[in-house]
């Protein structure tokens, strides 16, 4: 069974070789489109915030600014707000690795709309839950947890190696991340990650309860037809 090694993935280990041999462009082009957009958006936003090129207050989710001042970009940028740090590199690795594996998996291979639909649904659900219960303004961890939660359901039997002596099943990854966040935040509940997991579960519920193509397709926003080319029948 395949094992996915944190910090020993080819994404890190072969980066210098790729740059030296001009393979970086080929690697970049091989990334599925949604994962590419997520990764680049996260990197660019974090670099801009860390270099003080943009103030995070202009990117986070403030409902009064979104709906009162028509600053609708906040509905998207709030999912990428972060600063470059060691924990950011760790989160970026999770985002890239799990997102790429999901987008390339048989779960979404029958349609180019499947994975964008999942991302859109979980993003909207996260904002709705936050507005109702918690009032979050940054959803970076929320998005990563949504992707991780779905990955853990699909790759639940994969053995994840954190260190040579620390191994655990893929199904436990979301809960271990929540525990890690709980400890690093001095006992503060990771409400953002909890909301991300709930949002992903809603998607899984729709998929499990309505296993035919007609269920999810009926509520898929039509705008996705224009953003992503259709390849075959819609299936998730």
Beta strands, then each sheet from edge to edge (+ up, - down):
strand 1: 3-5
strand 2: 159-163
strand 3: 166-169
sheet 1: 1+ 2+ 3-
end
